[in-house]
């Protein structure tokens, strides 16, 4: 809010209305001497802005800088190559940028059903089936398994989603540490695209984890601050009922500006 100073000089005391916009109009008693009336008004840029222009503040937040170690670089390049092999579309970019570029190629060249199938295929290429089968046999769904997957994800997948931490939730009336809270999703920040989040991360990841590890997981992205929660042991909503699929994309969507 800003204050507008309105000097007035009065000679006789009588009741009048200060000439300001009707929504800020006030009634005063004019004194015989000069006075200054301070009126609170909205700043010009806020007063003239449309509601939609005030949305998606995450678009203007400074981009996070990552210093990937050797393990991170190997994992990123491996997943990127798996996506490129699944699509048959190659790119000459390396690191995380190359992986996001491979994801953009999926979004650009295939419909939604194909996109999800391709990402699942890429994940199957990246994570050998025998290892996943063994993990599923050793860790059937239970409190131990849910908490184990939450800790494992936090430690070994920060290269993919960014810094995260384990949080608690209630399962069957009891508290468990089965939630991974991603403070600011690296993939969403890099792509800056809601469609890439929902179709190339959320949906295929939920399906892959459930089918390969026998563990239901619900991924709940927050498109305002780019955080996300992975809730192990919770069945996800159908896409027709999921609020994530009703969100508009960012005005500065990287996909729409580069495709």
C-alpha positions, 0 to 999 in steps of 0.5 A: 500500500502507498500513502497519498498526501492531499493538502487542503486549506479551509476557511470555515468549518463544515463537513465535506468529502475529500475528493479521492476515489469512492472506495477510499472516500472518508468523511472529515471535519474541516478545520480553519487551518491547513492540514494534510490527510493521508489516504492509503491506496494500492500501488499502481502496479498492483492496482492495475494488475489482473489476478492471473498475473499474480499467480505462479510466483515460483516462476521468478524465484532464482534457479537452484544451482547443483554441484553433482558428484561423480555418482550423481553424474553417472546416475543422471547420464544412465537415466538420460541414456535409458530414456533416449534408448526407449524413444530412439531420439538422441541428443548431444547434451550432457548431464541433467540438461541432457536428461530433461532434453530427452524428456522434452523429446518424449513430450513433443513426439508422443501422446500421453499414453505413449509418454507414460509407457516410454518412461516406464520402459526407460525406468525398467532399462535403468533398474534391472528387473532381477534386483527389483524382483528380489527387493519385492520378495524381501520387502513385502508391503509393511511399515518396515518396507514403507519406511525403508523406501522413504529413507532409501529415496531420500538418500539415493535419489536426491540427484534426480529430485533435489534435497529431500527429507523423511516426514511422518504421516498416519497409516491405519491410525498409526504414525509412520515415517513413510513420506518423502518431502522434496523441498523443491523438485529439481525436475520440475524446476528444470523443465518448468512444465506442469505437463512434464511433471504429471505425465513424465514423472508422477504417473509413470513413477507411481505405476513403476513403483507399484508394479515392480516393487509392489508398493503403492505410492502417491506423489503430490506436487505443489506447483506454487513452491515446486515442492512434492511429497511421495507418500509410500503406502498410499494409493494415488487418485485417478487422474480424473480426480487428481488436483495435479491434472487440473493445474494450468502450466507456468507462463514461462513453461520451458517446453512451450517456449522451446518446442 
